[in-house]
Structure formats: structure tokens, C-alpha cells
Amino acid sequence: MKYGKRMKDVVASINNVERHTFEEAFALMEKAKSEKFDETVELSFNLGVNPRKSDQMIRGACILPSGTGKVTRVLAIVPADKIEEAKAAGADFVGNDEYIEKIQKEGWIDFDKMVTVPAMMKFIGKLGKVLGRRGLMPTPKLGTVNNDITAAIKLVKAGRVEFKVNKDGVLSMPIGKMSFGSEKLYDNVMEVVGAIAKLRPTSAKGTYIKKLTISATMGPGVRLDEVQLVNKSK
């Protein structure tokens, strides 16, 4: 990536081997932040797991106390008797057959999360090819398949983020915006670190969280002190 002079100076000041406190990392990110738009902040973990083993596939979700800074567009696929409830709960798109057909025939995916009730999964299952590879398929494990459709909608609207480790043991997720400031971002970081730490598989040997990096959209990654943060999250 090519950087301007200001950014080059910031990058040169970052020691990628040294672990930083969150406060130190945020100060570096502040120096590098864009003045043109509100950058998204991302947290990336390098985990000591083998995702090819089913018991070491790290996947889950958590609610960020300060939210994500993003408006989540929710599609609710529900029976006719739950349409009004889903609308009242704040779903952006509500229906059943017409949306299933729109996704299947047109490849429509102009939404961020889908929620539904168990009874509708037999119809939604055929959308796996379209939704699965984009991470949009609802699942009971993440709370997006729920008989309480109001609870499901409010959950994904309330700053909830989902995460899943990739084949290389890397897990990344957005945790807010630079405009949140240090305190709110720190609260979100601690929530995520605590959630990931609790998911350590008993079969994983050696160091679990091998490296933890925080970065903004246009800025360089800054390595965090993962041991300190994990201990504080307990």
C-alpha cells in the first residue's frame, strides 16, 4: 500500500513486534486517521487452532456495548401471522414467499441479516447456495432462527456482530468507528476479546490467541498486548 508523507511517518513509528496497550494503539490510529470520512475499526486475531477440525472451528456472536456504528438492514422471513410483529420490531424487509423467490431467482441480497422462525427453515434451506457463501443464512446457534421473532430482530439491530475463523486461523470483525473515541472502542474490544477467549477449544494446544491487531480502514495495523487484554476481560 502506498502512503503519503504523514502516513509514512506514522507507519515508521509503529513497531509491529512490540505489543501495545489499547491506549497506545488508539493514539497511533488517531495520528493516521482520515479527515475525509469516519473510518471503520477492525480487530483481527491470529488463533492457534486448526479450523479443519470441527471442535476447533471458532464461531459465534456477541453484542458490542457501544454498537457497531452501522445501520443493519434486516430481512425477516416469517409466516403471515407474524408479519405485523416483525414490522413493529423494526425489520426493514418483511415477508415470506415473495422474498424467497426474489433471492432464488434474482440473487437479491440487499440486506445485512436474515432472521426467521424454525417453521420457515424448510423453505429457506433451498437458498443455501446464494446465502451460505455470503454468511447470510440464518442459524439457531447465532439467534437468527427464533420463534420469538421480535427478540431475533432486536438482537441483530443492537450492535451484534458475528465472527468465524478462516482456514488460516485468522478471525476478523468490525468493532465500531473512529468517531466512537477511545472509551467506547475499548469497551467493544474487551467484549470481543472476552467472547473469543471463552471459546478456546480444549483440544487446542499451545498459545490460543497468538496475535491481536487493531486497524482502521485507511491506516496500518497496530499490534495489541493480547495477554493483558485477555487477563482484563476475565
N, C-alpha and C positions, 0 to 999 in steps of 0.2 A: 504494500500500500504506500502511495506517495503522500507525504505530509508537507505542509507549509512550514516556514521557519519557526513560528510559535509552537506548533505541534512537535516539530523535531526536537526542540529544546525540552519539552515535557517528556517525550519518549526517551530521550537520552538520560533523563533524571530518574527513570524507573529501573530498578534492579529486579529482573524477573526471577532471580534466585531467592532474593530476600523476601521474607513473609512480612506483610504489613498489617497493622491494626486496621479496623474498618475506618477509623477517623483519618488515618494517614492516606488510605486508599481514596477516600472521598475527596480529600484535599487535592490529590493529584488529578482526579477526574474533573474537579471544578476548574482547574487550570486549563484543561483541554476541551472543555465543553463548547459546543457550538452556540453562537449568538443568534442563529437563524431559526432554529426550531428546538422543541423540547425533546431531547434525546431519550430513548428507552434504555433502561439499565438492565443488564443481563448478568445472571450468576451462572457459572459453569463449574461443574465438578468432574474431576477425573477419579473414577472409582476403581478400587481393586476387586472387581467382580468379573465373572465370566458369564455374560448375558446368554450364551448358548445353553447354559444350564438353567432349567426352569426355576429352580429355587434361588437363583441369583439374578433374576430379572427384576430390577428395581423399577417399580412403577407405582404411582399414587397421585394424590392431590392434596392441596392444603389451601386454606383461606388466608390471604395476606391481610394483616390487620390494618394496613394503610391503603388497601386496594391495589389495583394494577395501573390505574391511570388511563385505562382503555374502556370504551363502551362495548360491552359484549352483546352481540346480536344473537338472540336465542330463537330457535325454531322448536316449537312444541308439536309433536305428532301425537294426537290424543283422540279418543272416541268422541262422538258428537256430544255426549253428556258432560264432557269436561272442557269443552271449548271455551265457554264463558269464564270458567275458573282460571284457565291458562292465560286468557287475555287480562283478567283482573290482576294476576300475579306479575304481569309485566313482560310476557313473551312478545317478541317482535313479530313473529310469524306463527300463526296457529291454524291447524287443520289436520287432515289425515290423507285420504286417497289422492287428493289433488297435488299435495306436496311430494308424496311418494312417487307419483307419476312424473312430476316435474324434474325430480332428481334423477330418476331412472332413464327418462327419455332425452332430457335436455342437459343432463350433467350439472344442474343448478346447485351451487353450493354457496350462495350469497348470505352465509350466516357463520357464526363462530362456534356455536354449540347447539347440539340437538338434545332435547330431553323428551322422554316418553314414559308410558306406563308398561308394565310387563305384558299385558294383553296385546299390545301393538307390535311387540318384537317379532312375531311370526311374519308380519308384513314388511317390517323394516330390514329383516335379515337379508333380503334379496338385494339390498343396496350396498352390501359389503364391498363390492369392487370399487364403487365410487367413494364411499365414505371411509373405508378402512385405511387406505394408504394416506389419507389426509388427517387421520386421527379424529374424525368426526362421528364415528359410530358410538352411540350411547351404550353404557355398560353399568350394571348394578354396582360393581366394585367402586366406581367413581361417583355414584349417586345420581347419574343421569337417567337411570331407569328406576322409577319410583312410583308407587301407587299414589303417593302424596305429591301431585304434580306442582302444587304451589311451593312446597319445600324445595323441590328439584330446581325450579326456575330461580328462586331467590338465592339458592346456593351458588349457581353459576354467575349470577348477577352481582354477587357480593365480594368480588375480588378473588375468586377461586382460580387457582392455576393447577394444571395437570402436568405431570412430568413422567418421562420414561427414558431409561438409559439406552444408548445406542449400542451397536455391535462392538464398538471400540471401548466401551466402558465410560463414555462421556455423557453427561446429563446436563442440559442447559435449559434455562427458563427466564422469561422476563419477570422482573420484580418491581417495576414501577418506572417513574420518570425522574429525570434530574431535578425537575422543579419541586419534587417532594421534599428535597432537603435531606440533610444528614440523619436527623432523628427518625423520620418516617421510613427512610430506606433501611436504616439499621434494624428497625422493628421487623420489616419484611425479611431481611437477611436472616435474622435469628429464627423466625418462624420456619423458613425453608431449611436452614441448617439442622434445626431440631427434628423436622419431619424426615429428612434424609438419614440422619444419624440413627433414628429409631428403626429404620428399615434394614439395618445391616443383617445380611443372611448369616446364620450360624455356620454355614459351610464355607464362607469366605475366609481365606487365610491371609495373614499379613495385614498391611495397612489398608483400611477400608476407604477413607477419604484421602487420596494421595495428593491431590492438588485442588485448590479452590481459587477461582479467578473471577473478578468483577470487572465489567466494562460497560461503557456507554456506546451508543450507535456509531459515532464517528471517532471515538477515542481508543487508545490502546488498552489492552488488558492489564490489570494490576493484581498481583498475587496476594491473597489474604492469608492470615495466620489461621489455618483451618483447625489446629489443635485448640487454640484459645477460644475460637468461636463455638466449637463443639462442647467444650467444657462449660462455657457460659450458658449454653442452650439447655443444659440438663436441669 
